[in-house]
Amino acid sequence: MTTMSTTMMVVLYLACGLVCTTLAVDAADHFSQRRPVPHRTTYAVVFGLLWPVVLIGLVQLGVIVAVARQISRSRLRTARTLIPS
């Protein structure tokens, strides 16, 4: 890796972190209209710094939901075949 590509990767990481921080602040403002969120900015900055971990966690949550739905559907199909008509 050259110095230029490393610098570009750091800038890209920080840019994505800034975008994620901005989105987290906007989401906190949108969802907390009735109740104020304590330390909203701190959470947004942490989210911005840890955006790769949060992204992987969201993907993992999506996979868990998809697998749970598939298991539920297969159990429902199995239950239907066991009921005599």
Secondary structure as UniProt FT lines:
FT   HELIX           3..31
FT   TURN            38..39
FT   HELIX           40..49
FT   HELIX           51..82
//
